[in-house]
Amino acid sequence: MKKIFLFLISTFLIVSCVDEDLNVDKKNPSEVSGATLFANGTRNMFDLMNSCSVNENVFRLYAQYWAQTTYPDESQFNQVSRNIGGVIWNTLYRDVLKDLDGAKISTENSVDNPNKENQLAIIEFTTVYAYSILVDTFGNVPYTEALDPNNPTPKYDDAETIYLDLLDRLSNAIQKIDTNGSFGFDDFIYGGDLSKWKKAANSLMLRMAMRIADSNPTESVQFANLASADLILNNSDNFSINYLGASPNTNPLYVSLVQSGRNDFVAANTFVNKMQPREYLIYDSSDLNGDGVIDEKDEVEYIDPDSFTNTDPRMFVYFRTNKVVPEELNITDSNDNVVATFSYTDAYNNQTQLFEGGTYGTANSHSGHTQLGDILRVPDLKGTIISATEIRFLLAEASARGGYSVGGDTETHYNEGIRASFDEWEVSDVDSYLAMSHVAYSTASGDWKEKIATQKWLALYNNGFEGWTTWRLFDQPTLNNLPVADPEQIPTRFLYPTSESTLNGTNYQSASSSIGGDEKTTKIFWDKN
C-alpha cells in the first residue's frame, strides 16, 4: 500500500510539472529584457522614418522629391483615406515609445549593471527623438499622461512646452553619457561607440534648437551653443541604421520599390527642374507654319544648351535618366524642311542627358518620366535620419542668423554641407558644382534663408521629413500647390488620427482648439514664416 501511495504522489508531481510548463507561452514572454525592447523600439523608429509606404510615410512626396504614377492621392494631400496620421501616431506611441519606456523600466530595475547610466541616457535620447517627431508632425500631443495603460484618454500638452522639456531632458542625458564606459546593449547603430551616440544626441539638440529660432530665440541660442561642441560633422558618424541584404532586415525602401513589384513613384518636376535648371529659348525668325506671317504661332521653344552644364551631378545617383538629347536639334517647317539647326553641348560623357520629372500632384506615366535611382533599390542601403549634411546646414543657419557661438562662418558651413552630401552619395566633382553661379554662396539668388534652404533641401533628398520641414521653416524653396481652380495649400502638419476624435474626444477637441484647428495647414508653433 505504501508503494502505491508513493507512486501516486510521484505521478502527481510529474503531471503537475508538465501542466505548469504547458501553461507558459514561450513565444510571448511576460518579461522582456531592456536590450530587446530598446532594439525593437529603435528599429521601428528607423523603419518609419525611412519608409516610403503611402500608408505611413509620405514625406518624400510632401517635400516634392517624388511624384506619383497611378494613384496620386497622397501628393494631392489626402490624409484621410489611408489615415496616414493614425499610422504615424500609433507607430511612434505603441511601437517606439512604449517599447522604449519598457526598456527604461527594465534597465532601472536591473541590479549589478555597470552600464545602467549609459543605457538610460541613450534610451532617453531615443525617446526625445521620437517625441520631437510627434510634435513636429502634429503640434500638441499627449506627453505627461502618455504611455499609461490605465489612462486611455490622456490630455494633450502644449507643443512648445513639450519641446522645451525635451531639450532639458536631452541636455541632461548627454551629460550622463560616459564615453569611457560601455553601452552593454547590442548596438546595431554605432557598435557600442558611445562617443558617436553623444554626437548624435548633440546633433538632435542642435536640430531642435534651430527649430525654435524664430519662436523662442533665447532658448534656441542657449541649446544650440550647448550642442555645438560635439556634433556629427562626418558621414561616418551619421545616425543611421545598417540594414542587411536579406529579409526581413532590409531597408523599407527596398520592400516598397523592389519587392512589391510596383512602380508607384517617379522624380517630381519640382525637384528635377531645380537640380537641372533650364533656360528656354524661342525660335521665331521664320514662317514655320507657312501662313505667310511670322508671329507667335511660329515660335518653337527649345532648351538653351548651356542649361545642361548646370546640372547637379547628384542627379545621376538620385535618379535614372530617361532621355538623351541628340547633339543637334533640327527645327522644321510644315513641309518638314529643316529651317534651323541648334547644337547642344555635350555636358556629361559625350551625351546630353535630360531629366523629365513627373508633374507633381497628378498621375504620371512611369516609363515616360525620370525614375528613381538604383541606389534607392539596394536592400542594405543605410537608413540615415541625422546626417553630417543636415548639421552643417544647421550651423550655416546659426551663423547667418547671428548671436550664436557655434564657430565657423556661414559660407564655410554652407559649402561643407554640400560637400558632405556629395560624399554621402559618393559623387565626385563637388568643386565644379560649388563654382556654379547659382550655387556659390556669394552669387546664388536670394537672401541667406533662400540660399541655405534650397541647398539643404537638395541635399536631404532621402530624408523626406527634414526636406518637408525645411520648406515649412523657411517657405523655401518654392514648392507647388495643387494646380486646380482653388489651389489646395501644401500641408504644414498632419491631421490627428480619426480614433482620437472618437475615443479621446474631449482632449482632442481641446487640443484642436488650442492649435487653431485640426487642419492640414495649421502651423506648428515654430513655423513663423
Disulfide bonds with the S-S distance in Angstrom:
none
